[in-house]
Amino acid sequence: MTNAGTAPLIIQGVREFTEPSANGSIHVGFREGMIVACPGGQFTPPGLYALGQSMICIEGTTIRIGTALTLDLANFICTDRARPYIEMKHTDLYCENSTHPVKIGYSIAMYTTDLQFFPVYSVCFRLLSGIPLYVKHKVNKWARSGQNYPKAPRYVFDFYLINSNADEEYDNYETRFKEMGLQEYINDQHYLTKGQLAPYDDFVYAVQRDATYNLVNVASQWNTFDEGNWRSLENGIINLLQSQDIEGATILTGTLKLATLTNSTGDEVELRIAVHIVVPRWFWKIVYFPELHFGAIFFGYNNPYVNKFLVDAEFLTEICSTDVFGTLQSSWMLNDIDNTDPFLGYTYACPLNTVQIIDPLIGEIVTNFLAELNVTSFGIFPEVV
């Protein structure tokens, strides 16, 4: 196989994208058929159908196309990829809080010219405001195998109900902060950034990673939060997958409440950059490992200018009656998280047990998630495998 940064997508049968093993290879059985695709781009060598080319494995990395053409799959490169697009479920279904399910992904030609949609992640999305409630995706232990891939230069927002200038509004938040009398909070060390809910590093293929650069997958984060404890949490999940040899995890990542700051006249101001761009007070992440049947929900406080005493009190009285972060920090390989520095983002954890969850929206989300899996709660510690 080629490096996952330039490798085309491989689909066997009608399954999801086939993930490479830890050494970067993909196993396809002798004379087993597969689909190789480069959505929105083209192959090198050229001349093959980038939306989905059917092939058969002959031996090693040698594949056959049709009856005569034999090529080496290891030399395939996926180039000139187009930006991702959004496909919305055309049903009457709703997510929590009256949001709509939206899927981000690609259409692949499966053995015929008929296209089949393969999602990278799904979003529960507020259609009129353009604010994501949460994003759901899967991560596996091969997530870091394609890190040598240049990140996309800018985000896209091609959902037809949303202001096409959203990317510029994110980047021009400093002007809005000045209008609100909050300019003192922004400097070269502390500023707002686009935080990906389904993070770039949780995916293997370049085209999957491209899909994370859609603004339906974004919420405003302080840079130190994004690069601090929240990043340590995301890294810890992958480290746990690899150390325990766990195939994968299902993750829901979302936001809760609006952050506020005191402006130059002493008023408490909600951080609303635009109608559809707000700064969340909390980020949360449900992590569930189906192979070992354990999970938890984590919360990160996205406001470095609030005393920890107040944040602790808010968490225990408004969000979850029990903080179990300290008891699972080592077993979840989260020792890099530092809860003494407000700029890194105070971090908490709650069992996936609705009895302990206080916030009604989070309670509803967890209840529905448990119902999907037909269980009532999970353990919070991994079993040794």
N, C-alpha and C positions, 0 to 999 in steps of 0.2 A: 504493500500500500504506500501511497505518497503521504507526506505530512498532512495531518488533518487541516492545516491552514489552507491548503490548496486542493485537498482531495474532494472529489465529487461525492454526493450522497449515494449510499448504497442501500437498497431496499430488497429484502428477500421475502418472497411470497407477498402477503398483504399486510405485513407487520409494519411497525414504526421504523424510523431510520435505524439502520444497523450500526451499533456502536463498536469501535475498535477495542481490542484488548489492551492491557496495560503497555504492551510493547508496540502498540500502534497498528497491529495487523487485524484483519477481518477474516474470519473463517467462513468459507463457502465450500460446500461439499462438491465432490467430483460430479460433473455434469448437472450440477444444481443451477437453476435459473435465477437471475437477479435483475434488478433494474438499477442502472447507474444514471444519475441525473445531475445537472448543473443548472438549477432554476434561475432564469433571468440572465444567464451567461452563455458561455460556449466552451467547448472542449478544446484542449490542446493534447493530442493532434486534432485538427478540425475535421468537419465532414460528418459528425455523428449528431444524433438528435438530442439536444441538450435538455429538453423537457422530460426525457425518460427513454433511455436506450436499453433494450433487452439484450442480455448477454448470457452465456453459459460458461461456467468454469471448466477448463480443460485440465490444467495441471499447474501447480504452483501459482504464479500470478498471470498465467496465460489464459486468455478468454477468447471465445468465439462469438462472432456476431453474424447471424444468418447462417448460411451453409459454407461460406468460403473464407470470410475475413477473420484472421487470427491476429490478436494484438496482445501487448503486455499491459495489464491493468496498472502495474506499478508506475507506468509513465503517464498516466492520465492526470491532467491538471484542469481544474475548474477556474476559468478566468472571466473577467468583465461581468461580474454579477450585478444584476439590477437590485434596486432597493426592495425591501420586503413590502408586502401589501397586506391589507386587513380583510378578512372574511368574517362576516357576522352571521350568526345563526338566524335564519329566517323562521323563527318560531315565536310562540307567545311566552316562552320561558323567561324568567327573571332570576337574577341573583339576589342576594340580600340587599336591603335598602333600595329596592326598585332599580337596581342597576341591571344592565343587559350583558349577556355573555358574548364576548367577541373573541375570535381566534386569529392568531398571527401565524402564518406559515406559507407553504408553497404548494402549488398544484403540480403533480407529477403524472406523466403518461405511463399507465400501467399495462404493458404488453399490447395495448392498442393505442389509438389516438385519443381515447377517452381519458380525461384528467381526473385524478383522485387527489383530494386535498389532504396534506399531511401537516398538522399543526405543530408548531414549535412550543408555543405556550398559549394559554387562554387568559382573558382578562374579564373581570366583572367591572363594567364601565358605565359611567354616568353619561348618557348620550348627549344631553343638552349642555352640560357644563364641561365635558371633556376630562373629568377627573377620574382616574382609576381608583376603584375600591381595593381590589387586590388582584394579583397575578398568580396563576397556578402553573407549575411546570415540574418536570422530573429532572433529577440530577443523578449521575452515576459515577462510579469510581474512576472512569476514564476522562473525567471532565477536563483535566489539565493537559491532556495529550496533544492538544493543538494550540498551545499558547504562542507559538512563533508565527502569529498572524497579525498583520497591521490592523488596528481598529479603524472603524469607519470615521471619516472626517467630520460628519455632522449627522444630526438626527433628522428623521422625516416624520411627517404627520399627515398621512394621506387619507384620513377619515373625513368623509365629505361634510359632516356637520360641524367641523371644528375650524377655528380660525387658522388660516394657512401661515400666519405669522407667529405661531406658537414658539418655534425654535428661537426666533429673535427676541420674543418677550422673555423667555427664560434667561437669555444672555444679557438682557438690559434691565435686570432686576435692581441694579444699583440706583438707577434713576427713580424707580418706584420707592425705594427705601428713603431716598432724599425727600421725596414728596411727603412721606409719612413721618419725617423727622427722626429717622432711624439710622442715619449714615454713620454714626459713631461705632456701630456694631460691625461694620465691614472694613477690613484692611487686607494687607497682603497675606497675612497668615490665616485669617478667618473670613470665609466667604461662602456663598451658596453654590451648589453644583447640581447637575442632573443626576439623581441617584436611580440606578436601574433596579426595578423590583425583581425581575428575573435577570440575574447578573450575567454579563458576558462570559465570565470564567466558568459558569455552570454548564456550558455547552461544548461540544467537541468540534463539530464541523464549522467551517467558515460561514456557510450560508445560514446556519443556525445562529451563529454569533451576530451576523448582519441583522437578523430579525430583532435582536435586543435594542437596536438603535431606532426604535419607533417610539414616539412620545407617549403612546398609550402605556408604555412600560416604564414611565418616568415619574418620579416625585422629587420635589426639592429637598436636598439634604445639605447640612453644613459639611464642608469639605473634611473637617477633622472627624466628624461622625462617620462619614462615608469611608474614610481611610483608616479609621480607628477601630473601635470595638465591633462595629457592624461588619467590617471587612474580616475581622478576626473570627466572628461567628460564621460567616460564609466559608472561610478557609477551614475552620474546625469541622464543619459538616463533611467536607470532602476528605479531610484527614481521617475522620472516623470511618467513612466508607472504605477507605483504602486499608486502614489498620485492621479493621474487623473483617475485611474481605466481603463487604456487603455489596450486593449488586447495585442498589440505588435507593433513592428516597423521593417521596412526593412532598413538594414544598408549596405553601401558599404564603405570599408576602404582600402585606398591605399597609395602610396608613390609618391613623385614628386621631381625630380632633385637630384643631388648628393651633399652631404655635403663636405666642404673643410676646411682645417686647414693650418696654416702657419708652415712649418717645421723649423728645427734647422738652416737651411741655408737661411731662409727668403723666400722660394718658397711656393706658394699656391698649395696644394696637394689635389687631389680628394681622398676621403676615400673609396678606393676599396680594400677590404680584399682579395678577389679572383675574378676570372672571373665572377662567378655567385653570389657573395656576396658583396654588396655595402652598404654604410651607407647613407640612404636618408636624404636630407636636410629638406624636409617637409613630414609630415604625414597628410592625410586628411580623413574626414569621412562624408559621406552623410547619414543623418538620416531623415527618412520619416515615419510619423505616419498615415497610411491610414484611420484609424477610425475617426480622427479629421482633416484630410487633411491639415497638416502643416509639415514643415521640413526646414532643412538648411544644409549647408555644412561647416564643421569646418576644420581648418588648425592648426597644431601644428608644431612649429619650433624645429627641432631635432638637435640643435647645440648650446650648452650653452656658447660658446666662441665668440659670435658675439654680438655687441652692438645693443640694442633694436631700436635705431634710424635707423640703417641700415636694420634691419628686417622689421620694419614698412614700410619703403620706398619700399622694395622689394615686400611686400605683395600688397601695393596699386598701384604699377606701373606694376607689372608682373603677379599678380594672380587675384585680385579682386579689383574693383574700390571703393568698399564700405565695411567697416568693421562694421558689426552689432552686434558684440559680446557683447558690453556693453549694448545694448538695450534689449537683450534677456537673459542676464545672470541670472537675478532673476526668470523670468518666466519659464526658463528651469531648474531651481534648480541647477545652476552651480556656486553658491557663493563660493565654496571651491577653485575655480581656481584663482591662484595668478599670475598676469601678471607683477609683479615687480621683480621676481627672474628668471634670465635667465636659471638656472639649472632645473627649473620646466617645462620649455618649453612655450615660448610665444604662446598664443592661440588667434585665430581670427575666424570670422564667416562671411559667405557670403550668401545672399539669393539664393535660387535655381532658379535663373533668369539669363539666358545666356547673357543678355544685360550687366550685371555688371561683368561677369567673363572674365578676360583678357587672361589667359593661354589657348592656343588652345586645349591642350589635355584634361584639366579639362572641358573646354567648350563642347567638343565632348562627354565626358562621361555623363555630366549632360543632354545634349540634348537627347542622347539615352535613358537615364533613364526616362526623362519626356515623351518621345515617347512611352516607354513601358506602361506607365500609362495613356497615351492619355490625358495629360494635358500640359499646357504651363508653369506654375509656381505654387508655394505653398505659403501660408502665413507662417510667421515665429513664430507666437505665438499660443499656444494651446487655443482652446475654452474651457470654463469651462463646465464640464459635470455634 
